[in-house]
């Protein structure tokens, strides 16, 4: 088998490991519960053992690198996880807090190891899958349980001074006073997120399955208000970055009968006039189990190329 990169999507609920070829083809992934790692006595060693188990099953040839996406900010060294607030052990403790996740794995396997925010990786996947590499500015916003965002400018992911950039789910809504799980009040996740949609279901539509919310109720006031809240998040980013392409993704926009037309109209109406004088393209990310795994591999390819220069 040709050389591969081991891509890992370490989510809050599930862990996915896959071998990815240079042309971004993924072998059958290994999928398990993240709790297996979170509750282990030595979390990083347990992750190493799972990678080793995957390799032993014959899914990987010679490994050029291991690349991990995590649901949190990552320091600019692309090794250190700042705080994975939604990966906790049985005692409720955060598992990775200012943790150099790459070092021990690198020592274990003797290959380069990279760590990146999972939304950054998913955006890199969407850019590769849709051949957007030549676009100047691509903005990706993914509304799932919470809100994640990433920006690629001239082919390079935007990074803040410490790697804590674009924590979009926790920008404040003006006048918002709803308590957020982060400890603040009025964060946009309180108004535009999967957990907010679940609250709407429980309050107004308890007899509707969450997957049918847009199919059955998209013309009703609570859902229209929710769509406008989601659109506001995209409009803020569109106004700031004047993008070529705005990628719309995550579990909420990927639900059946998500009202794309009404959503886009609301985004366009709220986006700054100067940006809308030129406009931008919408691209809807498609549901695919391997997005985070392949995106992690794309990120590793970029880092390896930089190291070779």
C-alpha angles and dihedrals in degrees: 000000000000124000113287142187117231106228120197129193105196102190132178090256109016137034120211126190123186140165110235125196126217090264091054098256113148126213117222104299128230111235127191141146117287087222089075088067097033094055097043119113090235106028098188094047089050089054089051090052091052091051089049091049090052091051092047089059089065099252097122135054122188108345118223095183146340118234126189131195117204131187095243144058118292126206118250091259085073089225106078124076112213100203130328096203094179097049106077136155126238090276090058093249122143107253100206115039115160086334123163094223095174101056100067093041091050091051091048097050102023094227132108113279126198132187125200140167107273094232090055088054093048091051090051088052092050091049092051095043092051097038095241096142093117095053115110099220127015120179121195123193118181120192111195125129085331134001124277129178141182136179130206117197120188089344095309126106113241112250130190125217093274102018095260095113129136099020084165097166089068104048108119124254107224107256093005115145105170113127113248127209088242090067096254128102130239099018115164090245086068089066107024114038144088091263090053089051088052089052090052090051092051093047102041109012110030092154093057122089111235091242090060098049096106094037093057106026112024092115093054126097101248092053093043089053090049092051090051090051090053090046091053091061092053093044092055091053093043091052092049099045106028089215132200090218134017112203114208113201149138133090095297100055089040092059120111115278096004101176099245096169094053091042094052092046090053092048092049093048092052099042118098116273095236091056093045090052084074101024128198139237124263118218121183115215112230123228110257129155093220100054096103094042095049091041089055089053092049089053091050091051090054092050093047091051090051091050091052093055 
